[in-house]
């Protein structure tokens, strides 16, 4: 097989693979877009003042359980910090004075 035929076969294989996985790629991209939108909404809630998970959820229009997962992840990666405690809820604030590099 010549180099030209080999390249044509590879191009055809890649085209078939893209077509086969198109729906999966589209679904994954939509999921990432949703995650980014939720993270932006959470950051926006924390921009001015520290808030509890229920306050963040109410302001961002997201379920508290979902916000808790995002907050846990953001805390793990140092994007937010625990501030003071309000009854049984911690308040969270953006680390670095409210500025993030993730946007």
LINRA-V815941 format. One record per helix or strand of 3 or more residues. SS is the DSSP state (H for helix, E for strand). FROM is the first residue (numbers start at 0). LEN is the number of residues. If there is no record, write none. Layout:
BEGIN
SS|FROM|LEN, SS|FROM|LEN
END
This chain:
BEGIN
H|2|44, H|52|8, H|63|13, E|79|7, E|88|6
END
